Amino acid sequence: TATSAAAAPTTVTDVMATSTESTLTDLIPAPVRVSPADGADYRLGPGTLIRTEPHSAEVRDVGKLLADSLRPATGYALPVVPAHGRSGGITLLLDDVGAELGDEGYRLEVTKHGVTIRANTPAGLFAGTQTLRQLLPAEIDADSRRDVEWTVPGGTIVDYPRFAYRGAMLDIARHFHTPDEIKSYIDELARYKINHLHLHLTDDQGWRIEIDSWPKLTTVGGGPGTGVDGVGGGFLTKEEYSDLVAYAAKRYITVVPEIDMPGHTNAALSTYAELNCDGVAPPPRTDIEVGYSSLCIDAELTYEFVDDVVRELAELTPGPYLHIGGDEAHSTPIEDYRTFMERVVPIVEKYGKRPFGWSELVRADVSTDAVAQYWHTETEDADLVDAVARGHKVIMSPANRVYLDMKYDENTPIGLSWAGYVEVRDSYDWDPGAHVTGVGEDAVLGVEAPLWSETLRSLDHIEYMAFPRLTAAAEIAWSPQEARDWTSFSERVAKQAQRWEERGLGFYRSPQIPWP
Ligand code: TNX
């Protein structure tokens, strides 16, 4: 399996023996400003309290998640109590920390007496708690009690994100990944301050979200035998989807659901014959070809279908976005593609969602509220530059940089390589605000790292492809460009390895990283 390919030369016991304390700068993503203070380290103890903003259930929940994450390794009780008067311990407070810190920034201060995190919002406090976890010794990520000194380095961190949208995509259509696997990925995203999870729910090989008005989409289109090589069956019930959305929301992650249209629709077309222009259902497909399927552009039933699917999905989705795909519609003539998108974008808006599409979407004359997700490998794109001039915003996901399903090199046992090999440094050394000529920082809403699942069958596979590259994408999306440096990043990734081992996460031991 990929895990054994990624197996580390050190054992967990070696790691314990070499346990090192963290410094204030051992963080991914790199924070905006760090001021270490000598002699101001704080040590957690059995009596440490987590004090949270009085009268805020939301902040108390952030405190509880923090306590849950620190209890197994410390063995401490870490009760969560209202922060009345007395100080000391770990304190989470809503405070006016200034406009610069925005909706997700935080200020974290460590003195001998305790750790205080202040933010304008609960989301900012949550981000601060993720920083605190990384400031503790790596053993904090162990799932059972460890006998180490739980020291937090003294000083102050002031931190806030460069981009509002920091995303990761998981393809659960080519191979279904279970709710538990998705939650496990969500846990990792949260640690690195990624705040959007895009779920690619449908494709040629499978339909993975229950839609009441078209029930066979999942029972047939997502059933046993679907997925690449016929081994990726499964789907999310509405209840499971809602549970994932809530689980993500607790971690300040917004789910962005995608129904890919008008191409990438063979699972729907092979399930419902009436959706095809000739009324004949094509056979189900389990290969990895792209660009052969298309919804029937001239049939009114197509738009009734889309309306039903978008309505039901929008009802289940509290987040602002709904992604309608639009990529690689090679068997849909361009005029038809435009007709389709010009009808479907308003449907998404009718149900109160902001449309999101792969960047081909902007070839149609659609609402400029629609967000274009740029996945191409070129750094020149006239259509995109025009779209930005019209007012569209862009998410940067260049395949040769942040497609986590690309092989790292010729020896990578899983993955694809159509965009080339993508080593960790390729994922790191680019600037989303200057990547495509004529598409400046202001037009960029953020960065997303997609993980396609043609070759991925398990959580081990997901982890092996995502780590370390996902952490590069996270840093690009959060940290100011001036704070970014490959050498520093590679050293900080090396230090994450011990944490990844503690939590049993399989990762790729890139030769570019100075592993311990
Ligand atoms: C291209 S990029 C696709 C997907 C594939 C992926 C594999 C894009 C929007 N579409 O259908 O899964 O490449 O890397």
Residues whose N, C-alpha, C, O or C-beta is under 5 A from the ligand:
A	BS01	TNX	V290 D327 W358 W375 D405 L416 W452
